[in-house]
């Protein structure tokens, strides 16, 4: 049985994991939604619609209506990978959202997370 890449996984599955990561550290789903909306340009209702659909995580990120111009300011390591050095544009988006949720989970103020 082959493993799915993160791009092929459903948005709902990956997003649920991001929410659990934040909630384990006392943050809320609303905060994860805010970070996701800021980065991708999706509204909260569009995020909810995506969660209820079978859209893949890759399709969700590549279809972002207005990816934030300050996304390039997201730096640091996620899972041992330096975000700013990732060459694949879609993988970079995956890691950027993960990095923002990591910062949120570590207690960083929302103003700092949203550069």
C-alpha positions, 0 to 999 in steps of 0.5 A, a space after each residue: 500500500 502506497 502512502 499519500 503525500 501531504 498534497 494528496 491528503 484531504 484538507 480536513 485530515 491535515 487541518 484537523 491535525 493542525 487544530 489538535 496541535 494548537 488546542 493541545 497548547 491551549 489555543 483555539 480553532 478560531 485562532 487557527 482559522 484566523 491564521 489560515 485566513 490571513 495566509 491564504 486569503 480564504 474566508 472562514 466560511 470558505 475554510 468551513 466549506 473546504 473542511 466539509 468537502 473532499 478537497 486535497 490539502 494541495 488543492 486547497 493551498 494551490 487554490 488560495 484566493 489571495 496568498 499573503 504577500 508577507 508569507 516570505 517573512 515566515 522563516 525558521 524550521 518546521 520538522 527540521 526543515 528551514 522554511 525559507 530554503 524550500 524550493 517547491 512552491 506548494 511544499 513551501 506553502 504547506 510548511 509556512 502554514 505549519 510554521 504559523 500554527 507552531 508559533 501559535 501553539 508555542 504561545 506567540 502573540 497573534 500580532 507576531 504570528 501575523 507578521 
